[in-house]
């Protein structure tokens, strides 16, 4: 069985980003609108690589203070304690709440870092015109977009913790500056995933196969 394939662009088709309908564009410059949902069609997203690189670089910069600065400041009658993300993980683990500590560790540290590395890998692979593992790379992009909806999971955990603490007398919890940087990381990585055009994966793979042929 031959390893060659025909892309939608080669077949003269364009995919609707809203309803995934394959249709024929009006011309090479103006794709027109989807006949099913009416959304504007794009042959390829304009400056997809440049925008995605800018967003993940900004997210990587915000990732450092998001983990170094405190995300919660707890105040009691006598003391005031500031907790970073890793400090909160260590506290939860030490207090016996290891499932909660694992959730915060994965959602706050591992997931954002994994998304940054995955998007950077996809960008480099497209720019280098990699003609192998395009199925795996397309699957990796779908995983990145899927886990994006769980990126704020630890924020809900922190909110739940704050609500419990506020019930105790003479004690209060305030958000720290790290929350702003963490929120920026979440938003920037989600925008980066939306800016990346996965069709470029198949374009680069097909162009390399043409070159080899």
ABEGO torsion letter per residue (X at the ends): XBABBBBAAAAGBBBBAAAGBBBBBABAABAEBBAAAGBBBBABBBGAAAAAAAAAAAAAAAAAAAAABBABBBBBAABBBBBBAAAAAAAAAAAGBAAAAAAAAAAAAAAAAAAAAAAAAAAAAAAAGBABGAAAAAAAAAAAAAAAAAAAAAAAAAAAAAAAAAABBGBBBBBBAAAAAAAAAAAAAAAAAAABBAAAAAAAAAAAAAAAX
